[in-house]
Amino acid sequence: MKNPLRNAYTVLFVLLLLCLTSCSDNTVSSPVTNQETTTTVSSTLSEETTIVETTQQTEEQTLGTIEKQSISEVVISFDYQRGTTLASNQVAVWIENAEGELVKTLYVSDFTAARRGYESRDMALSKWVKTAVPSDMSDDEIDAVSSATLGTGSHSFPWDLTDENGDRVPDGVYTVKVEGTLYWESNILFSSQVDIGSPISGDLAVTEIRSEPDTQENADMIDNVHIYVVS
């Protein structure tokens, strides 16, 4: 006859073994699960960090492009009132580099330039004559920059940042000048400096100098001078 008590111990022993085996399996597998979870979280954080860094780099590159953007053009504009007196109505517009050397003449009245009026009237556009030295220029070079006397009204002269040869000038500080012979020795000079390597736009400060401040003859021949840059 089988012993019931012995059978009960046997069942309990088997259940105990099963319990111990199950607990052992859970203990071994748990660290693996934790490791996988840690790896997944670390990978996600790394991807997010990479996205943030890439976004920041893109923004910095965009800002760098904006900061490095140079101006594309300088425009000189003014109102002109043509006088009826002799020894007047002469105008020159030109650009100088930092050393005061001629970079480009945008306009000069044909009497002073093409007709060599500076030879008979040395007071006519004396600042431009000193800088440009038209006596060293050929007739073709003079014709390329001179034109008929301006008519009454508004006029503008754009500078495309090139020199007399059509080559793009290097970045740096340049001086824009507008000179007018008002009446015999009475001259007026407007000037403004511009750094063409700087990302600026709008009107520049303009300085006005009159050789004879008290002379009223044709005093308003050149007025409302604006020198501005376009980016």
TORGU-164563 format. One record per atom (N, C-alpha, C): x, y, z. Coordinates in pm, whole numbers. Example, Ala and Ser with C-alpha at 12.3 -4.5 7.8 and 13.67 -1.06 7.14 Angstrom:
BEGIN
      px      py      pz
    1319    -569     780
    1230    -450     780
    1320    -330     780
    1285    -225     708
    1367    -106     714
    1290       3     787
//
This chain:
BEGIN
      px      py      pz
      86    -120       0
       0       0       0
      89     124       0
      48     224     -82
     123     348     -90
      99     434      31
     203     503      72
     196     591     188
     148     729     142
      29     774     183
     -24     908     140
      66    1020     182
     126    1011     298
     210    1120     346
     334    1134     261
     388    1019     221
     507    1024     134
     476    1088       1
     359    1053     -52
     318    1114    -181
     304    1265    -169
     252    1310     -58
     233    1455     -37
     368    1525     -32
     468    1464      37
     602    1524      42
     665    1531     -96
     639    1427    -173
     696    1424    -309
     641    1539    -393
     509    1561    -385
     446    1670    -461
     501    1804    -417
     514    1822    -284
     567    1948    -233
     710    1972    -280
     790    1863    -283
     928    1875    -327
     938    1919    -471
     850    1860    -556
     848    1896    -698
     808    2042    -716
     706    2085    -641
     660    2225    -650
     770    2320    -606
     846    2282    -503
     954    2366    -455
    1062    2381    -561
    1095    2269    -627
    1195    2275    -734
    1150    2366    -848
    1023    2353    -884
     969    2438    -991
     975    2586    -953
     945    2613    -825
     947    2753    -779
    1088    2809    -783
    1184    2726    -737
    1323    2771    -737
    1373    2794    -878
    1335    2708    -969
    1378    2723   -1110
    1320    2849   -1171
    1193    2875   -1142
    1127    2995   -1197
    1191    3122   -1143
    1219    3126   -1013
    1281    3244    -953
    1420    3266   -1009
    1494    3156   -1030
    1629    3168   -1085
    1625    3225   -1225
    1529    3183   -1307
    1516    3236   -1444
    1487    3384   -1443
    1399    3430   -1354
    1363    3572   -1347
    1482    3655   -1304
    1562    3603   -1211
    1677    3678   -1162
    1781    3696   -1271
    1800    3597   -1354
    1900    3604   -1460
    1855    3694   -1573
    1726    3688   -1609
    1677    3764   -1725
    1654    3910   -1694
    1633    3943   -1568
    1600    4081   -1534
    1710    4179   -1572
    1840    4152   -1540
    1945    4247   -1579
    1952    4268   -1729
    1927    4165   -1807
    1930    4179   -1952
    1824    4276   -1999
    1704    4264   -1940
    1594    4355   -1975
    1629    4497   -1939
    1688    4518   -1820
    1728    4652   -1778
    1835    4709   -1870
    1930    4624   -1911
    2036    4670   -2000
    1981    4714   -2134
    1885    4636   -2187
    1824    4671   -2315
    1749    4803   -2303
    1680    4825   -2193
    1605    4949   -2172
    1701    5068   -2164
    1812    5048   -2090
    1911    5156   -2077
    1971    5191   -2211
    2000    5089   -2291
    2058    5113   -2424
    1962    5189   -2513
    1832    5154   -2506
    1731    5223   -2587
    1717    5369   -2548
    1713    5398   -2415
    1703    5536   -2369
    1826    5616   -2408
    1945    5557   -2394
    2069    5625   -2430
    2072    5656   -2579
    2027    5560   -2660
    2025    5582   -2805
    1930    5695   -2843
    1813    5701   -2777
    1715    5806   -2805
    1770    5943   -2769
    1834    5953   -2650
    1892    6080   -2608
    2002    6124   -2703
    2083    6028   -2751
    2191    6060   -2844
    2136    6115   -2974
    2027    6055   -3025
    1965    6102   -3149
    1910    6242   -3132
    1843    6268   -3016
    1788    6400   -2991
    1899    6505   -2982
    2010    6467   -2915
    2122    6560   -2904
    2180    6592   -3040
    2189    6490   -3126
    2241    6511   -3262
    2152    6605   -3341
    2019    6589   -3326
    1924    6676   -3396
    1939    6821   -3350
    1952    6840   -3218
    1968    6975   -3164
    2097    7038   -3215
    2208    6960   -3213
    2336    7014   -3259
    2331    7048   -3407
    2267    6962   -3487
    2254    6988   -3630
    2173    7114   -3656
    2064    7131   -3581
    1980    7251   -3595
    2058    7376   -3561
    2137    7368   -3451
    2217    7483   -3411
    2321    7517   -3517
    2385    7414   -3574
    2485    7437   -3678
    2423    7502   -3800
    2301    7456   -3837
    2231    7514   -3953
    2199    7660   -3929
    2150    7692   -3807
    2118    7830   -3772
    2243    7916   -3774
    2355    7864   -3721
    2479    7940   -3720
    2530    7964   -3861
    2517    7864   -3948
    2559    7881   -4087
    2475    7986   -4157
    2342    7984   -4130
    2253    8082   -4192
    2287    8223   -4146
    2308    8239   -4013
    2344    8370   -3960
    2478    8415   -4015
    2571    8320   -4030
    2702    8355   -4084
    2691    8405   -4226
    2602    8343   -4304
    2582    8387   -4443
    2526    8527   -4447
    2431    8558   -4357
    2371    8691   -4354
    2475    8795   -4313
    2558    8759   -4210
    2657    8853   -4161
    2765    8882   -4265
    2794    8781   -4350
    2899    8799   -4449
    2848    8862   -4578
    2717    8882   -4587
    2662    8937   -4710
    2711    9080   -4730
    2769    9107   -4844
    2820    9240   -4875
    2715    9320   -4950
    2737    9451   -4957
    2648    9535   -5035
    2673    9511   -5183
    2572    9534   -5264
    2584    9507   -5407
    2593    9633   -5491
    2555    9748   -5433
    2552    9870   -5513
    2549    9993   -5423
    2609   10099   -5472
    2601   10229   -5404
    2536   10326   -5502
    2435   10397   -5455
    2362   10489   -5542
    2378   10632   -5491
    2415   10722   -5582
    2430   10863   -5549
    2318   10938   -5621
    2238   11010   -5546
    2128   11086   -5607
    2124   11227   -5551
    2075   11321   -5634
    2061   11460   -5588
    1969   11535   -5684
    1922   11648   -5635
    1842   11740   -5718
    1938   11844   -5777
    1914   11876   -5903
    2004   11968   -5973
    1923   12084   -6033
    1970   12205   -6006
    1908   12325   -6061
    2007   12392   -6155
    1979   12389   -6282
    2073   12445   -6380
    2070   12598   -6375
    2190   12656   -6363
    2199   12801   -6356
    2209   12865   -6493
    2194   12998   -6495
    2197   13072   -6622
    2322   13158   -6635
    2409   13153   -6535
    2529   13235   -6537
    2646   13161   -6602
    2748   13236   -6638
    2870   13176   -6689
    2947   13111   -6574
    3044   13028   -6610
    3133   12966   -6511
    3055   12893   -6402
    2958   12813   -6446
    2875   12740   -6352
    2836   12605   -6414
    2749   12533   -6343
    2684   12411   -6394
    2778   12292   -6416
    2895   12295   -6358
    2987   12181   -6373
    2971   12084   -6256
    2963   11956   -6289
    2940   11853   -6186
    3028   11732   -6215
    3078   11671   -6109
    3153   11546   -6120
    3111   11453   -6006
    3101   11324   -6038
    3068   11221   -5939
    3172   11110   -5954
    3243   11077   -5847
    3348   10975   -5858
    3372   10902   -5726
    3454   10797   -5736
    3486   10713   -5620
    3636   10713   -5599
    3678   10723   -5472
    3820   10714   -5437
    3842   10597   -5340
    3962   10540   -5342
    3995   10436   -5243
    4048   10501   -5115
    4092   10417   -5020
    4136   10469   -4890
    4259   10556   -4901
    4334   10541   -5010
    4454   10624   -5030
    4424   10752   -5106
    4298   10778   -5137
    4261   10898   -5210
    4285   10889   -5359
    4306   10768   -5409
    4329   10749   -5552
    4198   10724   -5625
    4192   10767   -5750
    4070   10749   -5828
    4043   10601   -5853
    3919   10561   -5824
    3873   10425   -5854
    3787   10426   -5981
    3694   10521   -5984
    3606   10528   -6101
    3533   10662   -6103
    3523   10721   -6222
    3441   10840   -6241
    3306   10794   -6297
    3199   10833   -6228
    3065   10795   -6272
    3005   10897   -6368
    3043   11023   -6346
    2994   11130   -6435
    3080   11254   -6417
    3104   11324   -6528
    3169   11455   -6522
    3118   11537   -6641
    3093   11665   -6617
    3042   11754   -6722
    3140   11761   -6839
    3086   11760   -6961
    3173   11752   -7078
    3258   11877   -7099
    3211   11993   -7050
    3294   12113   -7067
    3427   12097   -6997
    3421   12054   -6871
    3545   12038   -6795
    3629   11923   -6849
    3565   11812   -6887
    3639   11693   -6927
    3662   11684   -7077
    3556   11652   -7151
    3572   11626   -7295
    3625   11746   -7371
    3583   11866   -7332
    3630   11986   -7402
    3752   12048   -7334
    3806   11975   -7238
    3929   12016   -7169
    3918   12156   -7108
    3799   12185   -7053
    3778   12315   -6992
    3868   12342   -6873
    3919   12236   -6810
    4007   12254   -6694
    4136   12325   -6733
    4170   12324   -6862
    4292   12391   -6905
    4277   12543   -6905
    4158   12591   -6939
    4134   12736   -6942
    4074   12788   -6811
    4008   12701   -6735
    3950   12741   -6607
    3990   12639   -6502
    4100   12661   -6439
    4152   12562   -6345
    4069   12552   -6217
    3975   12645   -6197
    3889   12636   -6079
    3770   12543   -6104
    3747   12505   -6228
    3634   12418   -6260
    3660   12275   -6212
    3575   12227   -6120
    3587   12090   -6067
    3732   12058   -6028
    3790   12148   -5952
    3932   12136   -5918
    3964   12008   -5840
    3872   11962   -5755
    3897   11840   -5676
    3900   11718   -5767
    3805   11711   -5859
    3803   11597   -5952
    3926   11599   -6042
    3961   11717   -6093
    4077   11730   -6181
    4204   11684   -6111
    4219   11720   -5985
    4339   11682   -5909
    4346   11531   -5891
    4232   11468   -5868
    4229   11324   -5844
    4236   11243   -5972
    4157   11282   -6072
    4148   11205   -6195
    4262   11231   -6292
    4323   11349   -6284
    4431   11391   -6375
    4388   11368   -6521
    4289   11441   -6568
    4241   11421   -6706
    4347   11447   -6813
    4450   11522   -6779
    4556   11547   -6878
    4628   11417   -6917
    4620   11316   -6830
    4682   11187   -6859
    4586   11089   -6925
    4461   11132   -6944
    4360   11044   -7000
    4348   11065   -7151
    4320   10957   -7222
    4300   10966   -7367
    4160   11022   -7394
    4136   11062   -7520
    4004   11112   -7557
    3897   11006   -7533
    3927   10882   -7563
    3830   10774   -7542
    3799   10757   -7394
    3900   10766   -7310
    3878   10753   -7165
    3794   10870   -7114
    3819   10989   -7165
    3741   11105   -7124
    3596   11091   -7171
    3577   11049   -7295
    3442   11035   -7350
    3360   10930   -7274
    3428   10830   -7221
    3358   10722   -7151
    3294   10768   -7020
    3344   10876   -6962
    3293   10919   -6831
    3223   11055   -6836
    3241   11130   -6944
    3181   11264   -6950
    3051   11261   -7030
    2967   11359   -7000
    2839   11369   -7069
    2793   11514   -7066
    2686   11541   -7139
    2636   11678   -7149
    2595   11733   -7013
    2591   11863   -7001
    2551   11929   -6877
    2415   11879   -6833
    2402   11853   -6705
    2277   11801   -6651
    2163   11901   -6669
    2044   11846   -6686
    1925   11930   -6690
    1863   11940   -6552
    1782   12042   -6532
    1716   12060   -6402
    1629   11940   -6370
    1642   11890   -6247
    1565   11773   -6204
    1646   11683   -6114
    1592   11565   -6089
    1658   11468   -6002
    1745   11374   -6086
    1862   11343   -6034
    1955   11256   -6106
    2013   11153   -6009
    2043   11035   -6062
    2104   10931   -5979
    2214   10861   -6059
    2318   10820   -5985
    2433   10756   -6047
    2469   10633   -5964
    2439   10514   -6012
    2474   10392   -5937
    2618   10350   -5959
    2681   10304   -5853
    2815   10247   -5862
    2804   10098   -5835
    2845   10016   -5931
    2835    9871   -5922
    2956    9805   -5858
    3035    9883   -5786
    3152    9833   -5712
    3264    9785   -5805
    3270    9843   -5924
    3380    9810   -6016
    3468    9932   -6037
    3590    9908   -6088
    3680   10018   -6116
    3668   10060   -6262
    3761   10145   -6307
    3756   10196   -6444
    3767   10085   -6549
    3828    9973   -6511
    3844    9861   -6604
    3729    9762   -6599
    3631    9790   -6511
    3518    9699   -6499
    3542    9583   -6405
    3653    9585   -6331
    3685    9479   -6236
    3625    9510   -6099
    3577    9408   -6033
    3519    9425   -5898
    3631    9466   -5801
    3608    9575   -5729
    3710    9624   -5636
    3709    9537   -5510
    3822    9526   -5441
    3826    9447   -5317
    3747    9516   -5206
    3707    9437   -5107
    3637    9493   -4992
    3726    9595   -4923
    3663    9695   -4865
    3736    9801   -4797
    3655    9927   -4790
    3717   10032   -4740
    3649   10162   -4724
    3678   10249   -4846
    3572   10303   -4905
    3583   10390   -5022
    3509   10521   -4994
    3547   10624   -5066
    3485   10755   -5049
    3413   10794   -5177
    3285   10827   -5163
    3203   10873   -5274
    3203   11025   -5271
    3228   11089   -5386
    3234   11235   -5389
    3148   11293   -5501
    3085   11405   -5469
    3007   11482   -5567
    3056   11625   -5559
    3109   11676   -5670
    3161   11812   -5671
    3081   11897   -5771
    3059   12021   -5734
    2992   12114   -5825
    3062   12248   -5828
    3081   12301   -5949
    3130   12438   -5963
    3008   12528   -5973
    2986   12607   -5868
    2865   12688   -5859
    2878   12818   -5939
    2992   12884   -5920
    3010   13014   -5986
    3156   13055   -5974
    3226   13053   -6087
    3369   13082   -6090
    3445   12998   -5986
    3507   13061   -5885
    3585   12984   -5787
    3500   12919   -5679
    3371   12946   -5678
    3283   12892   -5574
    3248   12746   -5606
    3299   12655   -5526
    3274   12512   -5545
    3208   12452   -5421
    3141   12339   -5443
    3080   12265   -5333
    3120   12119   -5347
    3148   12054   -5233
    3189   11914   -5236
    3109   11835   -5132
    3044   11730   -5179
    2974   11636   -5091
    3055   11506   -5090
    3067   11445   -4973
    3143   11319   -4966
    3083   11226   -4860
    3106   11098   -4880
    3057   10998   -4786
    3146   10874   -4796
    3173   10811   -4683
    3253   10689   -4681
    3163   10567   -4670
    3204   10459   -4738
    3127   10336   -4734
    3223   10217   -4730
    3194   10123   -4640
    3269    9999   -4631
    3192    9893   -4709
    3239    9860   -4828
    3161    9771   -4913
    3169    9625   -4869
    3249    9596   -4768
    3252    9461   -4714
    3159    9443   -4596
    3087    9549   -4560
    2998    9546   -4445
    2854    9522   -4488
    2778    9438   -4414
    2639    9407   -4452
    2543    9517   -4409
    2558    9637   -4464
    2474    9748   -4427
    2389    9790   -4547
    2285    9863   -4519
    2202    9916   -4627
    2137   10045   -4578
    2094   10127   -4673
    2031   10253   -4638
    2121   10373   -4660
    2075   10488   -4614
    2147   10613   -4636
    2276   10620   -4553
    2377   10681   -4612
    2502   10706   -4543
    2511   10855   -4504
    2593   10884   -4406
    2614   11024   -4366
    2690   11097   -4477
    2645   11217   -4508
    2705   11295   -4616
    2762   11425   -4558
    2887   11454   -4592
    2953   11577   -4549
    2950   11679   -4662
    2924   11804   -4628
    2918   11912   -4728
    3021   12019   -4695
    3100   12054   -4796
    3201   12160   -4778
    3188   12259   -4894
    3177   12388   -4859
    3170   12495   -4960
    3298   12576   -4954
    3357   12601   -5070
    3481   12680   -5074
    3456   12826   -5039
    3336   12875   -5073
    3298   13012   -5041
    3158   13010   -4979
    3149   12983   -4850
    3019   12967   -4784
    2926   13088   -4797
    2980   13207   -4812
    2897   13327   -4818
    2846   13360   -4959
    2895   13288   -5060
    2852   13315   -5197
    2713   13255   -5221
    2619   13335   -5263
    2482   13291   -5285
    2451   13257   -5430
    2539   13294   -5521
    2514   13268   -5663
    2511   13117   -5688
    2398   13069   -5738
    2379   12925   -5768
    2404   12836   -5646
    2378   12889   -5527
    2407   12815   -5404
    2331   12683   -5395
    2213   12677   -5457
    2130   12557   -5451
    2139   12473   -5579
    2247   12488   -5651
    2260   12413   -5777
    2251   12262   -5752
    2313   12214   -5645
    2306   12073   -5606
    2244   12067   -5467
    2136   11991   -5454
    2063   11986   -5327
    2010   11845   -5304
    1970   11819   -5178
    1911   11689   -5141
    1998   11572   -5185
    2124   11578   -5149
    2216   11472   -5185
    2194   11350   -5095
    2174   11236   -5157
    2159   11110   -5082
    2257   11007   -5140
    2331   10945   -5052
    2422   10838   -5091
    2384   10717   -5008
    2337   10613   -5073
    2288   10497   -4999
    2335   10367   -5064
    2337   10264   -4983
    2386   10133   -5028
    2271   10034   -5035
    2285    9940   -5125
    2186    9834   -5143
    2254    9700   -5122
    2201    9617   -5030
    2260    9485   -5002
    2199    9381   -5093
//
